[in-house]
Amino acid sequence: MSRSAHPAGPRHADVLTEGHYAAPPADLNVLDEKVWARTVSRDDDGAVTVGGIEVTRLAEEFGTPAYFLDESDFRARCRAWADAFGPGADVFYAGKAFLSRAVVRWLKEEGLNLDVCSGGELTTALDAGMPAERIAFHGNNKTVAEIERAVQVGVGRIVLDSFQEIVRVSHIAQRLGKRQRVQIRVTVGVEAHTHEFIATAHEDQKFGIALAGGQAAEAVRRALTLDGIELIGIHSHIGSQIFDMAGFEVSARRVVQLLAEVRDEHGVELPEIDLGGGLGIAYTSDDDPREPHEIAKALGDIVTRECEAAGLATPRISVEPGRAIVGPTAFTLYEVGTIKHLEGLRTYVSVDGGMSDNIRTALYDAEYSVALVSRRSDAEPMLVRVVGKHCESGDIVVKDAFLPSDLAPGDLIAVPATGAYCRSMASNYNHALRPPVVAVRDGAARVIVRRETEEDLLRLDVG
């Protein structure tokens, strides 16, 4: 898909092409369990509840827009991933999806490790009590200060992303009197079936060291000669929001071929292989994600088969689900502000948030679901575009969806599957205040990331 566009953005009201959207659902009051957190349901009065609390009550207490995170669902998904892979593998939650001190504590209690990719994420992890040896540090351009901190506290692994980093980490570790465990991230030339901005294993992109031209093999050779680092394995990540396992099969085959080359050339069998994350979730009813046990079996079978063919011992497998854990556990709650019916075009529903709390639709052309959650309605469905309040025609939350035709200002609507990357990528565009994250569990709700205030904005403005 081409990303070429006029700098001013797309036209404000392009006419929908015939067949652009699916038929409306038979009942707009039904909540598809694939896209909503596990404790979300509609009560006898028609209002939606999460963790046993009505969203109308949550809106009164915490305001809108706000992210509501089902803590029981989050913890259950952590356990499902840990159980699926078992004690012979490692599950690293990818903190970039969403990270807070409460989330770190949940991960620690549920037995997961944590993948961080910045000094800020590392600080959050350590402050919340995650043992350093259960942390992996990623990133394509880690600063010297970030590397020094990671080595000093004893993170379990640093994933090396370039030839410069191989030397840099080794020198820093030697200076600090340490020997740092590392993996080398390789780009395996796999074109993942996902958006071009989140495909990360084809050769023309910024991450990793290419297998092509012997670059990855050379990176391994250099790493094995340096005293400051201990090379424990190879890392590969092919992209995000992926449903098709074929890409992982090709990636695993190529990584195992590299392991065989390392054994033949250097007499060393590296003990670990990290296949990254990127497993997709259901944003709409059309999405069909796999369960953790299916993924674990498929990846385990792939690696075992390829290693047997190469005459290698099967290495310890690591995976890094982030979106697949937190994504489905949260929804964003909005209040409807204005409704505009454009004859022959579409209906625009404006809410009190927008691209400042969910940039993914504008950035990735992402698709979402939406539902009226403050009441039940038996009105006829109307095709709508849910938009935000920002000064951008591209400020779209849900491109095309059906809501009841009696929708009115003041109604509450919710967008499910916003646990991953929405709060993490939130901004202060137009000086908007970033929403809070509220954890809900067993009839109780508590703020785990508070709403920003105007005082917060002014506190940073020292001019």
C-alpha positions as CSV (number, residue, x, y, z in Angstrom):
1,M,0.0,0.0,0.0
2,S,1.4,3.4,-0.9
3,R,1.9,5.9,1.8
4,S,2.1,8.8,-0.6
5,A,-0.4,11.6,0.3
6,H,-0.9,15.3,0.0
7,P,0.7,17.0,3.1
8,A,-2.7,18.4,4.1
9,G,-4.1,14.8,4.4
10,P,-7.0,13.0,2.7
11,R,-10.1,14.6,1.6
12,H,-12.5,15.2,4.4
13,A,-15.5,13.2,3.0
14,D,-14.6,10.8,0.2
15,V,-17.6,8.9,-1.1
16,L,-17.7,5.3,0.1
17,T,-17.3,2.8,-2.8
18,E,-19.9,0.1,-3.2
19,G,-19.1,-2.9,-1.1
20,H,-16.6,-1.0,1.0
21,Y,-18.2,-2.1,4.2
22,A,-19.9,-5.2,5.5
23,A,-23.6,-5.6,6.3
24,P,-24.6,-4.4,9.7
25,P,-24.8,-7.0,12.5
26,A,-28.1,-8.6,13.3
27,D,-28.1,-7.0,16.8
28,L,-26.0,-4.0,17.6
29,N,-26.4,-4.8,21.3
30,V,-24.4,-8.0,21.1
31,L,-20.8,-7.8,22.2
32,D,-18.5,-10.1,20.2
33,E,-16.4,-11.8,22.9
34,K,-13.4,-12.0,20.5
35,V,-12.8,-8.3,20.6
36,W,-13.9,-7.4,24.2
37,A,-12.2,-8.2,27.5
38,R,-13.4,-11.3,29.2
39,T,-15.4,-9.7,32.0
40,V,-17.2,-7.3,29.7
41,S,-20.9,-7.9,29.3
42,R,-24.2,-6.1,29.0
43,D,-26.5,-6.1,32.1
44,D,-30.3,-6.5,32.3
45,D,-30.7,-2.7,31.9
46,G,-28.6,-2.7,28.7
47,A,-25.6,-0.9,30.1
48,V,-22.2,-2.5,29.6
49,T,-20.2,-3.7,32.6
50,V,-16.5,-4.6,33.1
51,G,-15.3,-6.4,36.2
52,G,-18.9,-6.1,37.5
53,I,-19.0,-2.3,37.3
54,E,-21.3,-0.4,34.9
55,V,-19.5,1.9,32.5
56,T,-21.9,4.7,33.3
57,R,-20.6,4.6,36.9
58,L,-17.0,4.4,35.7
59,A,-17.5,7.5,33.5
60,E,-19.0,9.4,36.4
61,E,-16.0,8.6,38.7
62,F,-13.1,8.7,36.2
63,G,-14.4,10.9,33.3
64,T,-13.9,10.3,29.6
65,P,-12.0,9.6,27.5
66,A,-10.4,6.9,29.6
67,Y,-8.8,3.5,29.2
68,F,-10.4,0.7,31.3
69,L,-8.2,-2.4,31.7
70,D,-9.6,-5.7,32.8
71,E,-7.0,-6.8,35.3
72,S,-8.4,-10.4,35.6
73,D,-8.2,-10.8,31.9
74,F,-4.6,-9.4,31.7
75,R,-3.5,-11.9,34.4
76,A,-5.3,-14.8,32.8
77,R,-3.6,-14.1,29.5
78,C,-0.2,-14.0,31.2
79,R,-0.9,-17.4,32.7
80,A,-2.1,-18.8,29.4
81,W,1.1,-17.8,27.7
82,A,3.3,-19.0,30.5
83,D,1.4,-22.4,30.7
84,A,1.5,-22.8,26.9
85,F,5.2,-22.5,26.6
86,G,6.0,-24.2,29.9
87,P,9.2,-24.1,32.0
88,G,11.4,-25.0,29.1
89,A,10.9,-21.7,27.3
90,D,10.8,-18.0,28.2
91,V,7.9,-15.5,27.7
92,F,8.9,-11.9,27.7
93,Y,6.1,-9.4,27.8
94,A,6.9,-6.6,25.3
95,G,6.6,-3.4,27.4
96,K,6.3,-1.1,24.5
97,A,2.7,-2.3,24.1
98,F,1.7,-0.7,27.4
99,L,3.9,-0.4,30.6
100,S,3.2,0.9,34.0
101,R,4.4,-0.1,37.5
102,A,1.1,-1.9,38.2
103,V,1.6,-3.9,35.0
104,V,5.2,-4.8,35.9
105,R,4.0,-6.1,39.3
106,W,1.3,-8.2,37.6
107,L,3.9,-9.7,35.2
108,K,6.3,-10.5,38.1
109,E,3.5,-12.2,40.1
110,E,2.3,-14.2,37.0
111,G,5.8,-15.4,36.2
112,L,6.5,-13.6,33.0
113,N,9.7,-11.8,32.0
114,L,9.9,-8.3,30.5
115,D,11.3,-6.8,27.3
116,V,12.1,-3.1,27.4
117,C,13.5,-0.8,24.7
118,S,14.4,2.4,26.4
119,G,15.9,3.8,29.6
120,G,12.4,4.9,30.7
121,E,11.0,1.5,30.3
122,L,13.9,0.0,32.2
123,T,13.5,2.5,35.0
124,T,9.8,1.7,35.3
125,A,10.5,-2.1,35.4
126,L,13.2,-1.8,38.1
127,D,11.2,0.7,40.2
128,A,8.2,-1.7,40.2
129,G,10.5,-4.6,41.4
130,M,11.1,-6.7,38.3
131,P,14.3,-8.6,38.9
132,A,16.9,-7.4,36.4
133,E,17.8,-10.9,35.3
134,R,14.2,-11.3,34.0
135,I,14.6,-8.2,31.8
136,A,15.7,-8.1,28.1
137,F,16.9,-4.8,26.6
138,H,16.0,-4.1,23.0
139,G,16.5,-1.1,20.6
140,N,18.2,-0.2,17.4
141,N,20.2,2.7,18.9
142,K,20.7,2.3,22.6
143,T,22.6,5.2,24.1
144,V,25.8,4.7,26.1
145,A,23.9,5.8,29.3
146,E,21.2,3.2,28.6
147,I,23.7,0.4,28.0
148,E,25.7,1.3,31.1
149,R,22.6,1.2,33.3
150,A,21.5,-2.1,31.8
151,V,24.9,-3.7,32.4
152,Q,25.2,-2.2,35.9
153,V,21.9,-3.5,37.1
154,G,22.5,-6.9,35.5
155,V,19.7,-7.3,32.9
156,G,19.4,-10.9,31.7
157,R,20.2,-10.0,28.1
158,I,20.9,-7.2,25.7
159,V,19.8,-7.7,22.1
160,L,22.5,-6.4,19.9
161,D,21.2,-4.6,16.8
162,S,24.3,-3.5,14.9
163,F,28.0,-4.0,14.5
164,Q,28.7,-0.8,16.5
165,E,26.6,-2.1,19.4
166,I,28.5,-5.4,19.5
167,V,31.7,-3.4,20.3
168,R,30.0,-0.8,22.4
169,V,28.3,-3.2,24.8
170,S,31.5,-5.3,25.1
171,H,33.6,-2.2,25.9
172,I,31.1,-0.9,28.5
173,A,30.8,-4.3,30.1
174,Q,34.6,-4.7,30.4
175,R,35.0,-1.2,31.8
176,L,32.4,-2.1,34.5
177,G,34.0,-5.4,35.2
178,K,31.1,-7.4,33.9
179,R,30.4,-10.0,31.2
180,Q,27.0,-9.2,29.6
181,R,24.8,-11.9,28.2
182,V,23.7,-10.9,24.7
183,Q,21.7,-12.0,21.6
184,I,22.2,-10.8,18.1
185,R,19.1,-9.6,16.2
186,V,19.1,-10.8,12.6
187,T,16.8,-9.7,9.8
188,V,15.9,-12.9,8.0
189,G,14.4,-11.5,4.8
190,V,10.8,-12.5,5.6
191,E,8.0,-10.3,4.2
192,A,5.4,-10.6,7.0
193,H,1.7,-10.2,6.0
194,T,1.1,-7.0,7.9
195,H,1.3,-3.2,7.4
196,E,4.6,-2.0,5.9
197,F,5.3,0.2,8.9
198,I,5.2,-2.7,11.4
199,A,6.9,-5.4,9.2
200,T,10.4,-5.7,10.7
201,A,12.2,-8.6,9.1
202,H,12.5,-7.6,5.4
203,E,16.0,-6.4,4.5
204,D,15.2,-2.7,3.8
205,Q,14.5,-1.5,7.3
206,K,16.3,-0.2,10.4
207,F,16.3,-3.2,12.7
208,G,18.8,-6.0,13.1
209,I,21.7,-7.3,11.1
210,A,20.9,-9.0,7.7
211,L,21.5,-12.6,7.0
212,A,22.1,-11.7,3.4
213,G,25.7,-11.3,2.4
214,G,27.0,-13.1,5.5
215,Q,26.5,-10.1,7.7
216,A,24.9,-11.9,10.5
217,A,27.5,-14.7,10.4
218,E,30.2,-12.0,10.7
219,A,28.4,-10.4,13.6
220,V,28.4,-13.7,15.4
221,R,32.1,-14.2,14.7
222,R,32.9,-10.8,16.1
223,A,30.7,-11.3,19.2
224,L,32.4,-14.6,20.0
225,T,35.9,-13.0,20.1
226,L,35.0,-10.3,22.6
227,D,35.6,-10.8,26.3
228,G,32.9,-8.3,27.6
229,I,30.0,-10.2,26.2
230,E,28.6,-13.8,26.2
231,L,26.7,-14.6,23.1
232,I,23.7,-16.8,24.1
233,G,21.6,-16.8,21.0
234,I,20.0,-15.4,18.0
235,H,16.9,-13.1,17.9
236,S,14.4,-12.6,15.1
237,H,11.2,-10.5,14.9
238,I,9.3,-10.5,11.7
239,G,6.6,-7.9,12.4
240,S,3.4,-7.1,14.3
241,Q,-0.3,-8.1,14.1
242,I,0.4,-11.3,12.3
243,F,-2.0,-14.3,12.0
244,D,-0.2,-16.4,9.5
245,M,2.4,-18.8,11.0
246,A,4.1,-19.3,7.6
247,G,6.4,-16.3,8.2
248,F,7.6,-17.8,11.5
249,E,8.3,-21.1,9.8
250,V,10.6,-19.4,7.2
251,S,12.2,-17.2,9.9
252,A,12.9,-20.2,12.2
253,R,14.4,-22.2,9.3
254,R,16.8,-19.4,8.4
255,V,17.8,-18.8,12.0
256,V,18.5,-22.5,12.6
257,Q,20.6,-22.5,9.4
258,L,22.6,-19.7,10.9
259,L,23.0,-21.7,14.2
260,A,24.3,-24.7,12.1
261,E,26.8,-22.4,10.3
262,V,28.0,-21.1,13.7
263,R,28.5,-24.7,15.0
264,D,30.4,-25.7,11.8
265,E,32.6,-22.6,11.7
266,H,33.2,-22.0,15.4
267,G,32.4,-25.3,17.1
268,V,29.7,-23.6,19.3
269,E,26.1,-24.4,19.6
270,L,24.2,-21.3,20.8
271,P,21.7,-22.3,23.4
272,E,18.8,-19.9,22.8
273,I,16.6,-18.6,20.0
274,D,14.1,-15.8,20.3
275,L,11.3,-15.7,17.7
276,G,10.0,-12.3,18.8
277,G,6.4,-11.4,19.1
278,G,3.9,-9.8,16.7
279,L,1.1,-12.3,17.1
280,G,-2.2,-10.6,16.1
281,I,-5.4,-10.0,18.1
282,A,-9.0,-9.5,17.1
283,Y,-9.8,-5.8,16.5
284,T,-13.0,-6.7,14.6
285,S,-15.1,-9.8,14.3
286,D,-13.3,-10.7,11.0
287,D,-10.0,-11.2,12.8
288,D,-9.2,-14.8,13.9
289,P,-6.2,-14.9,16.2
290,R,-4.7,-18.2,17.5
291,E,-4.7,-19.2,21.1
292,P,-1.4,-19.3,23.0
293,H,-1.3,-23.1,23.2
294,E,-1.7,-23.3,19.4
295,I,1.1,-20.8,18.8
296,A,3.4,-22.6,21.3
297,K,2.9,-25.9,19.7
298,A,3.4,-24.5,16.2
299,L,6.6,-22.7,17.1
300,G,8.0,-25.6,19.1
301,D,7.3,-28.0,16.3
302,I,8.9,-25.7,13.7
303,V,12.1,-25.2,15.7
304,T,12.4,-28.9,16.7
305,R,11.9,-30.1,13.2
306,E,14.5,-27.6,11.7
307,C,17.1,-28.4,14.4
308,E,16.7,-32.2,13.9
309,A,17.2,-31.7,10.2
310,A,20.4,-29.7,10.9
311,G,21.7,-32.1,13.5
312,L,21.4,-29.5,16.3
313,A,20.2,-29.8,19.9
314,T,16.9,-27.9,20.2
315,P,17.7,-24.5,21.7
316,R,15.6,-22.8,24.5
317,I,12.9,-20.8,22.8
318,S,11.8,-17.2,23.8
319,V,8.8,-15.3,22.6
320,E,7.7,-11.7,23.2
321,P,3.9,-11.2,23.2
322,G,2.9,-7.7,24.2
323,R,-0.2,-6.8,22.1
324,A,-1.4,-10.4,22.4
325,I,-1.6,-10.1,26.2
326,V,-2.7,-6.5,26.9
327,G,-4.4,-5.5,23.6
328,P,-7.7,-7.4,24.2
329,T,-7.9,-6.5,27.9
330,A,-8.8,-2.8,27.6
331,F,-11.3,-0.5,25.9
332,T,-11.4,3.2,25.5
333,L,-14.6,4.9,26.7
334,Y,-15.8,8.1,25.0
335,E,-18.7,10.5,25.3
336,V,-20.4,11.5,22.1
337,G,-20.3,15.2,21.5
338,T,-21.7,16.0,18.0
339,I,-23.4,14.0,15.2
340,K,-23.3,15.2,11.6
341,H,-25.3,13.5,8.9
342,L,-23.9,14.2,5.4
343,E,-26.5,13.2,2.9
344,G,-25.2,10.6,0.4
345,L,-21.8,10.4,2.2
346,R,-21.7,9.3,5.8
347,T,-22.5,10.2,9.4
348,Y,-19.7,11.7,11.5
349,V,-19.8,10.9,15.3
350,S,-17.4,13.2,17.2
351,V,-16.1,12.1,20.6
352,D,-14.1,13.8,23.3
353,G,-10.9,12.1,22.5
354,G,-9.3,11.1,19.2
355,M,-5.8,10.7,17.6
356,S,-4.2,11.9,20.8
357,D,-5.4,8.7,22.6
358,N,-5.4,6.4,19.6
359,I,-3.0,7.3,16.7
360,R,-3.1,3.8,15.2
361,T,-6.0,4.5,12.8
362,A,-4.3,7.5,11.3
363,L,-0.8,5.9,11.4
364,Y,-1.5,2.3,10.3
365,D,-5.0,2.6,8.7
366,A,-6.0,0.3,11.6
367,E,-9.5,-1.0,12.0
368,Y,-11.5,-1.1,15.2
369,S,-15.0,-2.0,16.5
370,V,-17.2,0.3,18.4
371,A,-20.4,-0.1,20.5
372,L,-23.0,2.0,22.3
373,V,-22.4,1.0,25.9
374,S,-24.4,3.3,28.2
375,R,-27.8,1.8,27.1
376,R,-29.5,-0.7,24.9
377,S,-31.0,0.4,21.6
378,D,-33.2,-1.3,19.2
379,A,-33.0,1.5,16.6
380,E,-32.0,0.8,13.0
381,P,-28.2,0.7,12.4
382,M,-26.5,3.6,10.7
383,L,-23.1,3.6,9.1
384,V,-20.8,6.1,11.0
385,R,-17.2,7.3,11.1
386,V,-16.1,7.9,14.7
387,V,-13.8,10.9,14.8
388,G,-11.9,12.9,17.4
389,K,-11.9,16.6,18.4
390,H,-8.4,17.4,17.0
391,C,-7.7,19.9,14.1
392,E,-6.9,17.2,11.6
393,S,-9.2,15.6,9.0
394,G,-7.3,12.4,9.6
395,D,-8.3,12.4,13.2
396,I,-10.3,9.1,12.9
397,V,-10.9,6.6,15.6
398,V,-13.1,4.1,13.8
399,K,-13.2,4.4,10.0
400,D,-16.5,2.7,9.3
401,A,-18.8,1.0,11.8
402,F,-22.5,0.7,12.6
403,L,-24.1,2.4,15.6
404,P,-27.8,2.8,16.4
405,S,-29.6,5.6,14.5
406,D,-30.9,7.0,17.8
407,L,-27.4,7.8,19.0
408,A,-27.3,11.2,20.7
409,P,-24.9,13.6,22.3
410,G,-24.1,12.5,25.8
411,D,-24.2,8.8,24.9
412,L,-21.2,6.7,25.9
413,I,-19.5,4.6,23.2
414,A,-16.5,2.3,23.7
415,V,-13.8,1.1,21.3
416,P,-12.5,-2.4,22.4
417,A,-9.0,-3.9,22.0
418,T,-7.2,-0.6,22.8
419,G,-4.9,-2.0,25.5
420,A,-1.8,-2.1,23.2
421,Y,-0.1,0.9,21.8
422,C,-2.9,3.4,22.5
423,R,-1.8,4.8,25.8
424,S,1.9,4.0,24.9
425,M,1.6,6.2,21.8
426,A,-0.7,8.8,23.2
427,S,0.3,12.5,22.7
428,N,-0.5,16.0,23.8
429,Y,-1.4,17.1,20.3
430,N,-3.5,20.3,20.5
431,H,-2.4,20.3,24.2
432,A,-4.8,17.5,24.8
433,L,-4.6,15.8,28.2
434,R,-3.6,12.1,28.0
435,P,-6.4,9.9,29.5
436,P,-6.0,7.8,32.6
437,V,-5.7,4.0,32.7
438,V,-8.1,2.5,35.2
439,A,-7.7,-1.2,36.3
440,V,-11.0,-2.9,37.0
441,R,-11.3,-6.2,38.9
442,D,-14.0,-7.9,41.0
443,G,-16.2,-4.9,41.4
444,A,-13.4,-2.5,42.2
445,A,-11.7,0.1,40.0
446,R,-8.4,2.0,40.6
447,V,-6.3,4.4,38.6
448,I,-3.0,2.9,37.7
449,V,-1.9,5.8,35.4
450,R,-3.7,9.1,36.3
451,R,-5.2,11.6,33.9
452,E,-2.9,14.4,32.9
453,T,-3.9,17.9,34.1
454,E,-3.3,21.4,32.6
455,E,-0.8,21.9,35.5
456,D,1.2,18.9,34.1
457,L,1.5,20.7,30.7
458,L,2.5,24.0,32.3
459,R,5.0,22.3,34.6
460,L,7.1,21.3,31.6
461,D,6.7,24.7,29.8
462,V,9.6,26.6,31.5
463,G,9.7,29.4,29.0
